[in-house]
Amino acid sequence: MRLRETLIVVLFVAFQTQSFTAADEAEPSTKWWSLQPLRVVKPPPLNTPTRSASEGRQINRIDNFILHRLAKADLNPSPEADRRTLIRRLTFDLIGLPPTPDEVEDFLNDRDPRAYDKLVDRLLDSPHYGERWARHWLDIVRFGESQGFERNKLRSSVWKYRDFVVEAFNSDLPYDDFIRWQIAGDVLRPDDPLAVVASGFLVIGPYDLTAYNNGTLDMRAFAREEELEGLVGTVGQTFLGLTINCSRCHDHKFDPITQREFYQISAALGGTFHGDERESLADSARPNIESRVAALQAELEGIAYRERTADERKKRELAAQRSRLEAVWQLLKGGPVHTTVPKQPGAWRVLERGDFKQPGEVVSPRGIASVKGVSPDWNLAENAPEADRRKALAEWIAHPSNPLTPRVIVNRLWGYHFGEGLVRTPSDFGLQGGLPSHLELLDWLAGQLVRPADGLAWSLKRIQRLIVTSAVYRQSSRIVPKAAEVDAENRLVWRRPAQRLEAETFRDAVLAVSGDLDLKIGGPGFRDFKISSVGNNETYTVFDAVGSEFNRRSLYRTWVRAGTSPLLDTLDCPDPSVPTPRRSVTSTPLQALSLLNDVFIEHYAARFAIRLRRDAADDVAAQIRRGYALAFARQPVADELACGQRFIAEHGLAQFCVVLFNANEFLFVD
């Protein structure tokens, strides 16, 4: 019976999205699920057994889809996680930091039926929310603060793009505008410094300075084609989940994208160039910006006034709000910024086999015909102005009838909350990508993004609120043997899987519990490396960065290409030279050795010990209880308390703190 159940589930998951028939076999790729228009989906009704299985738990419409599928597989959802688990999970997920002991106790003692919803709202409103979710976005778009290649010159103002992304998430900038600003912000809103900074997206990838400055004409032409392929690939995979760049030399081997269409998209981006930093604040915009800055100043004065009489916790919240506004102020006041320096492109030609020496027919900027719901015809001539090209591309991608754009982003949000998306390949929705485990749920979430009943179209925070308030998100992470036998990979989401902290989140958590985390938002990053120049090349030597000037969140580390961090690299921190839509999670002996011996761990374990002595004086039992509360959001049981006392007596409090940092309970979020 178990084998039969397993086969049914596997086949159901694998083929539920396939609607191909024998008549479609001649051209099945054009009927691929992701290319079809969004369907209007209604949540399925819940039957009585499923309702009883979830009795006592608040559910929302997401749960209808999950519970319906579980019932078909004769599986029940896992029970709800306890409150300590929920606040730790939710706090790491939404702001990337551990909850404080006071926050944990307040949540545990809050008898309001809306206690969990209030916690969700508080975290979504936190200025640190934008920092957490900016890191995910920067992974996707290959954000780096140096050029890469041999020269690898530092880009001194590219941090402003990072700060734009932080503020975009904090302010819940509608996702369609988020797209438009990054592709064409400098021409759509030239009087808004934030939009000009946003268009830095087009030039944050690697740049072969040697080829352009010292190469032959052929070397320059080849470097330019490589650069454009990378940009087309990043735009296609980031926003559409399509590997358009695979069509540079020939028609796509799997997806219905022609070589001609690659060059049509390339023609839309062909006027974007790297260049010297330019001013982000136009002279014509200064009067309007002065009024915005005056409004910010008034807000800052109001915060300063409230800080005088606030308690310590409220002061921390107000300080975060103040820091956020100061970061926005820095962007508004203008100054040099690393963004595209556009030029009018010449005739744009298809290159035979992708070879710049074999130019073919001239093409105009257009979309991809197989994407249903939006017209590929942008009504642009072959010599259309550069600004009009990017505007048309941005509108085509951000059009509410483009089925790929909302599907891709809601899948990313789901994936960051559950460890993997409903589609396991978040940047590839083509035929070589994964099939959705719950297609109807994916389309329903995409529909909620673009046409919600409350009118908050394109609000990412709204979608996240739906996800994290669902019963499926609040499930325990414990293994249920019967469910594991039927669905070992948890594609039916019968539990919320435990997730290991990303490298940067682990580092931030160490700083937070040690009491040394500097929560300043925005501005130039800290540098944990030394720069040495040999000729026209720059080399980066990383050193052990400990001390107050390095206590900021890891987001504010200056992310140079090839300037690696041994500790972060060991914990699977990706190389910023390439997009990372989904991080690898490995387990290696080097990780254990680093977490036991790295200078960073030893230094902040000693700082953690100082904090425990300050909070609990010389009472060893109280020190242990305080350490558990800070590191694990709980109190130790009797055996843990006794073991801790013996360990501290033999090895000291600082080494006990090293042990806490190395515990699975610190490294993983249930």
N, C-alpha and C positions, 0 to 999 in steps of 0.2 A: 504493500500500500504506500509506503514511504517513497519508493522508487517512482511509482506512478504519479504521486503528488509532485515530486521534484520535476519530472519531465513535463507535466502540465504547466507548472509555473515558468520553467525555462522557455518553453515554446510560446507561452502567452506573452511573456515579456519581450521575446525576440521578434515576434511577428505581429504584435498588436498594431504597429504603425504602418505596416505594409498593406497598401491597397492596390498593388499591381495585379493585373490579370494577364492572361495569355495575349490579349490584344495589345497590351502595353509593352510587350517584350522588345519590340523594335526600338523603342525610345523610352525606357523606364526612367531615366534620370530626370526628364522634365516633369515627371509626376512625383518626384521625391517629396516626402512629407514636409520638409522645412521650407520648400519653395512655394507651397500652396498658401492661399490667403488664410488669415486667422479665421477660425470658426467661432460662432457665437455658442458658447458651451454653458450648459446649466449643470450645477453640481448634482451628482446622482443622489437619489433618496437613500436613506439609511434603513436597513432592515432591523428587526427587533433584536436578534442576537448581537449584532454589532453595537447597537445602542447600549445593551446591558454590559458589554465588554468595556465600554468607555464611560460607564455610569459614574457620576460624581466628578467628572472632568469637564471643564468648559471647553467647548469645541467651536471652531469656526468653519467656514465653507471649504477651506483647504482639507480639513479632516474628512469631509464627505468623500472626496476622491480617494484618499489613502485608505480609509476604513472600508470603502466599497471594494477595493482591490484585495485588501486583506481577507475580507469575508469570502471572496471567490476562491481564495487559496486555503480556506478553512484555518486562517491564522487570526490571532488576536493581537492588538497593539500591546506594547509593554506598559506597565503601570507608570504613573507620573513620578518623575524624580522628586526627591525631597527638596525643601526650600533652600537649604544651603547649597545644594548642587545647582539649583536653578539660578540663584543670584551669581554664583561664580561663573557659570556657563554664559549667562546673558551679558555680564559685565565684560568678560573677555571678548565675546563675539561682537559687541557693539562699540566698545571703546578701546579694546586691546590692553586693558589693565586689570589687575586683580581688585576685587572689592575690598574696602577697608573693613576691619572688624566692627566698627560702629555701623557701617552701612548694612553689614550682614545682620547684626542684632536688631536693627530697626526693621528690616524686612521680616525677620522671624517673628517679631512681636506685633506686626501690623495686622490687625484683625479685620481690616477693611476688605470686603469681597473683591475690591478692585486693586488690592495691594500689588499684584503682579503687573497689571496694566499700568499702574502709576510708575512702577520701576522701569518698564519699557519706555514710557514717555520721558522720564527723567534722563535715561541714557541716550535716547535719540536726540534729545535737546542739548546734550553735553557738547561743548566745543571740542572735546576729545574724540567724539564720534567721527568727525571729518578726518582726523589724523589716522584713525584705524582704517577707514575705508579708502582713503587716499593711497595707502600702501598697497592695497589690492590692485587699484587702478594702475599705479606706477609699474607694477609687475607686468601688466598686460602690454603697456605701450613702450616698453624697453627704455624707461627713464634712466638716464645717466648724466653725470655732471662733467664728463670729459668726452673728447672726440673719439677715442679709440684709435686703432691702427698704430703706426709707429710713433707719430707725433704725440698723440693722446693729450692734446692741450686741454687745460682746465677751462671750463665755461663758467665764468664768475657770477653770472646772473640767472642761470637756468633754474636756481632754487625758486624763483618767482612762479614758474609753472607749477611746481610742487605745491606752493602756497595757494595758488588758484584752485587746484584740485581739492585741497583741504576745505577751502571756503565754499566751493561748489557743493560739496557733500553736506557741510554744516547748514548752509542756507537752503538745502533741498532744491537747488537750481533744477528746473524741469529737464529731464534727460534729453529731450529733443533739442533744447537750447544748449545743453552741455555738449552735444554732438556738433551743432552748428558753430559754436564759438571756437571749438578746437580745429575745425576744418577751414572756417572762413571768418573767424571773429574779427580779424583786422580789417576786413572789407565790409562786413555786415554792421559792425559797431566800432568804427574807427575812433570815436570820441570816448570810448569806455576802456580805460587801461586794463581792466580785468579781461575783457574780450581780446585785446591785443596780446596780452600775456598768454591767454589760452591757446592762441594759434601757434605758440611755440611747440605744440604737439607735432607739428609738421617737420620740425628740425631737431628733435631730441635724440634721434638715432645716431649711430656711428657715422663719422665723416672722414673720408680718406684725404687728409690735407696734403700728404706727400704727392699723391697722384695729381691733384689740382695745381699745386704750386711748383712742382719739380718734374712732373711727368711730361711725356710726349703728348701730342694731340690725341693719339689713339688711347693712351692711358687715361686721359681725362674723359674721353667719350665713354670708355668702358666703365670707369668709376661712376660716371653720371647714370648710366643704365643700371648699375648695381644699386646705387642709392635709390633710384626711383622704384626698382623692384621691391626693395625693402619697405619703402613707404606705402606702395600699393598693397603689399602683403599685410602690413600693420593695420591700415585702414580697413581692408576687407575682413581680416580675422577679428579685429577688435570690435567692430560695430555690426558686422553681418555674419560672422562665423563662416566665411567663405575663403578658401585658399586661392584667391584670384591670381596671385603671383605664380601659381603653377602653370598658368597659360602664357607665360612670356615667350616661350620658344615654339609652342604648338598648342592646339586645342587641348583643354584639360582632359587628362586621361580618364577621369571618373565623373566629374561634375559637368553639367551642361553650361560650360563657360568657354567661349571661343577665344582664340588668340587675338582676334580683332577686338573683342570686348576688353581684354587686358589693356590694349593700347587706347581704347576709348576712355577707360578709367584713368590710365596714365596721362592722357591728354588733359584731363581735368586737374591733375596735380603737377603738370609739367612746368608751370611757372613758379613753383616754390623752390627757393634756393637758400642754402646756408650763407651766412655773411657776417659782417661785423655787427655787434650789438647796436640796436637802434632805440630811440626814445619811444616809450610806451604812451606818453601823454601828449596828444596833439595840442597845439596852441589854441585852436578853436574850442577845445573842450575844457579849458581851464576854468571859466566861470561856473559851468555846471559842476565840475569836480570840487570846486571850492565850497559850493553849497552842500555837497555830500560829505565833505570833510568836516564842515561845521556841524552837521547833524551827528557825525561820529563823535566829535569833540563833546557835544552835549550829552551823548550817551555815556561817554567815559567819565564826565563830571558827575553824572547821576550815580554811576557805579562807585566812584570814590566816596561820595556822600554816604551811600548805604554801607560801605565797608567800615566806616567809623563805629557803627553800633552793632555790627553783625557778630554772631558767635563764630567760633573757629571753622566749623564746617561750612557755614554760609560764606565766610571770607574766602575759602578755597574755591567755591563755586563762582563767586564774583571775580576772583583773580583770573580764573579761566576765561570768563566772559571778556574781561578787560584785555587779556592777552590776545584773544581772537580779534577784537576790534582793532587793536594796535597792528596786528598782522595785515588786516584789510587796509588800514591806513597806509602802510608801507607800499602796498600795491597801487593804491589810488594816487599817491603823490608822484607817480611816474619815475623816470630815471631809465638808465640803460636796461634793455631786456634782450634775451636771446630768443628771437622769434624769426619767422620766415621773412626773407627779403625778396618780395615777388618781382618777377620780370615777365614781360609778354613773351610767350613761347612762339617759335616759328611753326611752320607746317609740321603736323604730327603724323608720323608714318608708322605703319606696321613694319617691324624688322623681321626679315626672314630668319627663322631659327634663333631669334633674339639677338642677332648679330648687327651691331650698329653699322657695319660696313655693307649691309645688304638691305637698304631701305626700300619699302614697297609702297603700297597705296596710302594716300592721306586719309586720316579719319578725323571725325569731330568728336567732342566729348559727349558720351552717352552712357546709359546704364547697361544692365545685364538683362537680356530679354526673358530668361527663364524665371526670374523673380516675379511671381504673380502679384497682382494688386496695384503695382505702380508701373507707370509707363517708362520704358527705357529711353524714350525720345525726349530730350531736354530742350528741343528747338534751338539748338546752338549751331552756328556756322563753324566751319573748319578754322576760321580766324577769329573766333569769339574772344572778347577781352578776358584776360586772366582772371579778374575778379568774378566775372559772370560764371566762369567754369567751376570755381570752388563753391560759389553760392548754389549752383545747380546740383553739384555732388552732395553738398550738405543737405539740401532740401529733399533729394531723392532718398538718402539714407534715413533722414529723420521724419519722413512722411508717415502719418499714422496708418496708412494702408500697406506700408512695407512690412511683410510678415516676419522677416528675419530679425530686424532691429529689436523689437520688444521681446521676441522669443530668446534671443541671445542674452540680453541683460538680465531678464528675470531668472534665467537658468544660472547665470553667474551668481546672483544673490543667493539662490537656493544652495548652490554648491559651496559657497563660503560658510553657510550655516550648518550644512550637513556633511561636509568633507568631500562630497562629489555632487555634481549636478544631476538633474533629471536626465540630462544628456551628459555622458561622461567626458565628452570632448568639447569643452566650453568654447573653443575657438575654431571648431570645425563641425559645422552642421551639414556638411556634404556627404556624399555616398561612402566615403572612407571614414566618416565620423561615427559616433555611437548613435544608436536608436534611443529615443526617449522611453524611460520606464513608465511614465504617466503622461502620455501625449495630451489627453484632455485637460489635465491639471496645468500643464505647461501653457496650453492655449488660453485657459481661463485666466491664469496669472498675467499673461501678455495682454489679454483683453482688459483686465483690471488696470493695467498700466496706461493703456492708450484711450480707453473709453469708460472710466469709472463712473458709477452712479452719482458720486458726490462732486464730480467736476474737477477733482485734483488730478488732471491728466499728467502723465509722465513723472509722477512723484515716486522716487525710489524709496523714500522713507515710508510711504504708505504701503508699498509692497513688503518691505521688511517688517513693518508692524503686523501685517497679516501673517507672515511666516512665523515670527517669534511668539505670537500669541496663540498659535495653533496648538492643539493637543499633541500632534505628531512631534513638534519641536520640543515639547515639555516632557517627552517620554524619558524613561530611564535608559541608560546606556548598557545595562546588564545583558549578558547573553541569555537567550531563552533557547534551551536545547532543541525543542520541537521546531521552532521557527528557523533556527540555524541549519537544521537538517534539510528543511524544505527550500530555504532561500539564504544560503550561506553568505552571499554578497550583500544582503540587506537591500536589494533593489526595490522591494515592496515597502521599505521603510517601517519595519515592525519595531525598530528601536532607533534612538538617536545615538549614532556611534560616538565613542570617545575620540578626541582629536588632540594630537600633540601640538604644543605651542610652536608657532613659527620662530625662526631664529631671533628676529627682532623683538617679537612679543616676549620671548623668554628673557632676553636681555633687559627689556623694560620692566618685567616683573621682578627681576633681581634688584634693579634699582629702586623699585617702588617699595618692596618689603624691607629693604635695608634703610629706607627713610631718606635716600639721597636723590630721588628722582626730581629733576628740574622740569616743571610742566609748562615752561614758556612755549608759546605757539608761534611758529613762523620765523622768518628771517634766514640769513645765511647759516649753513650747517657747520657743525664742528668738524675738524679734520683730525683723523687718527692716523695720519701718514705724514711723511716728509717728502718734499718734492726735490728732485735733483735733475738738473738739465745738462744734457750732453749734446753739444751742437744745438740742433733745433728740436731735440726730442725731450720729453719729460718722463721721468721714472718716479714711481710712487713706492715708498718703503713704509709699510705699516708697522706701528709700534704698539706696545701695550698701553692703551688709552684708559687710564684710571685717574680720578680726581674731579674736582668740581666743574672744570671746563668741559668735561666729557659726559656730564650727568644728564644730558637731554635725551629725549626719546630717540630710538634708533632711526626713526624716519628722518631726523635732522642730521644724520651722518652724511657727510659729503660723499656721494656715490660715484666714484670714479671707475671707469672701465679698467680692469686689470689691477686696480688697487684693492686687493682682497683683505678680508678680516679672517684670520685663522679660526676664531671661535664661531663667528657667524657662518663661515663656509662649512665648517664641520656639521653644523645643524641645518644644512641644506639650503642656505641662503643663495638665491640664484644670481647668475652673472647678468648685470644690467644690459649687456650687449644684445641680448635676444629676448623676445617676449616670453613670459612665463605665465600662461593662463592657469596652470595648476601645478603647484609645487610638489616636488618629489619628497617623500618621507622615508628616510633610510634609518637603519639601526646598525651602527658600526662600533668596533672597539675604540676608535679614535674619539667618538662622542663621550664615552665613559671616561677616557683618560683626560679629555679636555675639561669636562665638568668637575673632575676631582682636582686638577692641577693647574688650570689656567690662572694667570695672574689676576684677571678680572674677577674670577670666582673667589679666589683667596682674599682679594682686597675687600670686596663687598660682603663677604661672609664676616670679616672682621668689623665692618661698619654695621652689619646686622646685629652682631653681638653687642656692640656699643649701644645700639638702640634698645635691645632687650634689657640691658643693665639699667639704662635710663628709665625705661617704663616699669620695670619690676624690681629694681634695686638688687639686693643680693639674694633674693629668694629664688633658688634654682627651680623649684616647681612652678613658680609664677612665670619665670623666664621661659620655661618650656611651653606653658599654656599660651603665653603671648606669642611665641614663635609659631605654634600651630595655627593660632587664629590669623596671623598675618600671612603665613605661607599657604595654608590649606583651607582657610575659612571655617575651621571647626576646632573643637577642643580634643586633646589626646585622651584615649581611654587609659585605664589604669596600667596596663602592661606597657603602653608606649611611654607613659610618664615615668614609670620605674626604670625602663631601659634608658630613657634619656638622661635621667639623673646619674646612672652608673657611667654612661658614656662621657658626660661632662666632667665627672669627677676624675676620669682617667685621661681624657684628651682635651678638655677645655671647651668653653662655650663657642668660640669661633669655629672649631671643627664640627661641632654639632650643627652650626648654621650651614656649613658646607654639605652636610648630610641632608639637610632639609632641601637645599637647592638641587640635590641629586635624586631626590625621591620622585618616583613616577607620579605621585599625587601632585607634585609641583609642576612637572613637565607636561602633564596631560590634563585635559578638561573633560570631565564626564558629561 
